[in-house]
Amino acid sequence: MSDESRNFRLSKEVLPSRYELRFELEFDTWTSTGWERIALRTSRTTREIVLHALELDIQKATLDGAVAQKTTYDVEAQTAALRFEREIPAGEHILEISWTGGIRESLRGLYRSLRGEERYAATQFEAADARRAFPCFDEPEFKARFSVELIHPAGNAAIANMPVTSQGSVDERRTRTVFRETPKIST
């Protein structure tokens, strides 16, 4: 890894303030499908938003409804650059992203756990592994609020760092669990 990539930091010209996250976890195939809405502020006009994403496949990204024309990944810097057709003015915006990823074997990001025949998923986001679970601004100074929703196999308990606000059946196989929004925290 080059020194430039190892020391890569995101621009402070794009600042997230709130994430709405939804993860659909599939334990039979060890995959995760995700969707997020990020409220952010840009301090200057740009055509590109760069954020962290590693081992994720961004399916679609929109900014204020405008679809990203191109997504470019830099594996060394662990980033994805979302390129838009038109200029993005300075100000408040809503970035929506849908992606797919694996529930990996290594204990980083969103990972799998087995106990006999029972299957679980867990997370390890320190120090910079949230980017393996969802596209984000994965540096400690990018603090934001997080609203998290999980769609998971029925019969499995969902646990997070905030209390459950609602839980209900999606179908005979899956449950939806929604957690209270966090205070401002790092990814």
N, C-alpha and C positions, 0 to 999 in steps of 0.2 A: 504494500500500500504506500503510495507516495505521501510525502510530508504534507503537501497541499490538501489531499483528500483526508488524511488523518486529522488535520487541524481545521477542517471545514466547519464553518458556523453559518447558520441561516442569517439572512438579512433581517435587521430590526425594522425595516421599512414595511413589513407585513406583520401585524400583531393579532393573534387570536384572542378572543375574550370568552367564548362559550362554544362547547361542542355538544351536539346531540348525537349520540352513538347508538346504533342497533347492530347487534351481532346475532346471526343465525348459526348455531353450532350443530354440526352433523357428525356424530360420533362413529357411525358406520363407515364413513369415508375419511374421517379426520379432516374435514374441511370447515371453513368458516366463510360465510357471505356477510358482507357488512355494508352499511350505509351510514353516512354522517352528514351533518349540517354544521358548518363552522361559521360563527359570526366573527368577522375580522375587520381590521382597519388597515388601509394602505396609506402611507404618508406621501407617496408620489405616484404619478401616472406610470403604468407599466402594462405589458402584454403577457407577463408571465408570473406565475405564483410557484415558488419552490418550497417544498416541504419534505419532511422525512418519510420514506416508505422503503421497506426492505422485504424482499420475498413476498410481495403483494402484487396482484394484477389489478390495476385500476381499470374498471370497466367503463366508467363514465364520470366526467366532472363538469359541473356547471358553476358559473359565477353570475349571480343575479339573473339566472335563467339562460345565459349565453353558454353554449357548449364549448368545452376545450377542443381545439382542433387537433392537438397533438400532445402526447405525454411521452417525455423522455426520461429514462432512468439512468442514474449514475450510481453504479453498484459500489464503487470505492467510497464515494461521499455519502452513500445510503440515502439518496434523495430521488424525488420525482419532480420534474418541472412540467407544469401545466401551461400550455401555450394557447392563448386566446386570439381570435381573429381581430378583434377590435381592442382599442386602448381601454384600460381599466383606469378610471379617474381616481385620484386620491379621495379617501373617505371610507364610509362604512359599507360593507358588502356581506353577502351570504354565499359561501362556497359549499356546494353539495358534491359528495363523492360516493360512488359505489365501487366495491372491490371484492375480490375473492382472495383467499389465502389458505394456507394449511394450518392444521393444529399439529405442530411439529413435535418431534421426539426430544429435541434438546430442551433444556430448562430455560428457554429464553423466549420472550414475547408471549404468545398464546401457545401453550404446550399441552400434550396429552399425559394422562396418568391412568394406570391400570391397577386394579386390585382384584385379582382373580379374573372373573369375566366382567366385572364392573368397569365401566369407562367414565372418565372424568376429563374436564379441561380446567386448566389453571393458568394464571398469568405471572410473569416476572418482568417487570418494566424497568428495574434499576440496572445499570445506570442509564442506558440509552436503548432499551429494548421494546418500548411501546411501539416504535416504528415497525416492528415485526408483526404487530397485531392490527394496526390501523394507520392510515396516512395521517401524520400529525406534525406539529412543531415540537420536536422531541429534545428540547434543551431546557434545563432548569429555570431559566429566566422567563420562559414563555408560559406564564401562569394563566389559567383559565378555569372556568366552571365546567363541570362535566355532568351531563344527564345520560344515564346508561340504561339500555333495554336489552335483555337477553331473550332469545327464543332458543329453548334447549329441550332435550328429551324429557318427557313427562316422567316423574318419579325421581328426577335428580333435583337436589336443592341448589338454588342459585345464591351465592354469597358475594357481597361486594363491600367496599369501605363505607357505604351509606345504607340506611335502612330501606327495606322494601316498601314501596308506596302502593303497588298493585300487583296482582298475580292472577292469571287465568289461563284456561285451556285455549290453545289455538286449534287443535284437533286432537284425535285420540292418541297421537304420538308425541305432541309438543306442547310446551307450556311457555307463556310469555311472562317474564318477571321484569318489572320496572322499579328502579331505585330512585331515591331522593337525590336531587342535584347537589353536587359537592360545593364547598366553598372554593375560592380560587386556589388551585394547586398545580403543580407541574405534572406532566404526563407520567 
